Amino acid sequence: MANTLQSKKRARQTERRTDINKARRSRIRTFLRKVEEAIASGNADAARDALKAAQPELMRGVTKGVVHKNTAARKISRLSARVKALSAA
């Protein structure tokens, strides 16, 4: 358990930030799941719209430090390739 005032404050801040980061990560996963579902359903327009909505959310996670930059770039790249293949088919 924290003893000093500073360490107690840091513990409170960490707890608060953890909740915020969990919520943000969950929100990102929801957006990604919507893209996956649209791709699975075969609806190219819905998949494109869902991807457009998911991209800024994922990049916002990068700026907030919830997701690594390369991870976000990889996810966007792979999803956009799948959406593009869906549109071409």
C-alpha positions in Angstrom: 0.0 0.0 0.0 1.1 3.5 -0.8 2.6 5.4 2.2 3.5 8.9 1.1 1.0 11.5 -0.1 2.6 11.5 -3.6 2.4 7.7 -4.0 -1.3 7.8 -2.8 -2.1 10.4 -5.4 -0.3 8.4 -8.1 -2.3 5.4 -7.1 -5.6 7.4 -7.5 -4.5 8.8 -10.8 -3.4 5.4 -12.1 -6.8 3.9 -11.1 -8.6 6.7 -12.9 -6.5 6.5 -16.1 -6.9 2.7 -16.1 -10.7 3.0 -16.3 -10.4 5.6 -19.1 -8.0 3.4 -21.1 -10.2 0.4 -20.7 -13.2 2.3 -22.0 -11.2 3.6 -25.0 -9.8 0.1 -25.8 -13.3 -1.3 -25.6 -14.6 1.4 -27.9 -11.9 0.7 -30.4 -12.7 -3.1 -30.3 -16.4 -2.3 -30.9 -15.5 -0.3 -34.0 -13.3 -3.0 -35.3 -15.9 -5.6 -34.7 -18.4 -3.6 -36.7 -16.0 -3.6 -39.7 -15.5 -7.4 -39.3 -19.2 -8.0 -39.2 -19.8 -5.9 -42.3 -17.1 -7.8 -44.1 -18.6 -11.1 -43.0 -22.0 -10.1 -44.2 -20.6 -9.3 -47.6 -21.9 -5.8 -47.7 -19.2 -3.7 -49.3 -20.8 -0.3 -48.6 -21.4 -1.0 -45.0 -17.8 -2.3 -44.6 -16.4 0.8 -46.2 -18.5 3.1 -43.9 -17.5 1.1 -40.8 -13.9 1.2 -41.8 -14.1 5.0 -42.3 -15.6 5.3 -38.8 -13.0 2.9 -37.2 -9.9 4.6 -38.6 -10.0 7.8 -36.6 -11.0 6.0 -33.5 -8.0 3.6 -33.8 -5.6 6.5 -34.5 -7.0 8.4 -31.5 -6.1 5.4 -29.4 -2.5 5.8 -30.7 -2.3 9.4 -29.7 -3.7 8.5 -26.2 -1.2 5.7 -25.8 -3.7 2.9 -25.7 -2.6 1.2 -28.9 0.9 1.1 -30.5 1.2 3.1 -33.7 2.4 0.1 -35.8 -0.4 -2.1 -34.4 -3.0 0.4 -35.5 -1.4 0.8 -38.9 -1.3 -2.9 -39.4 -5.0 -3.3 -38.4 -6.1 -0.5 -40.7 -4.0 -1.9 -43.6 -5.3 -5.4 -43.3 -8.9 -4.3 -42.9 -8.8 -1.9 -45.8 -7.3 -4.7 -48.0 -10.2 -7.0 -47.1 -12.7 -4.2 -47.7 -11.1 -3.5 -51.1 -11.2 -7.2 -52.0 -14.8 -7.3 -51.0 -15.6 -4.3 -53.2 -13.7 -5.8 -56.2 -15.5 -9.2 -55.9 
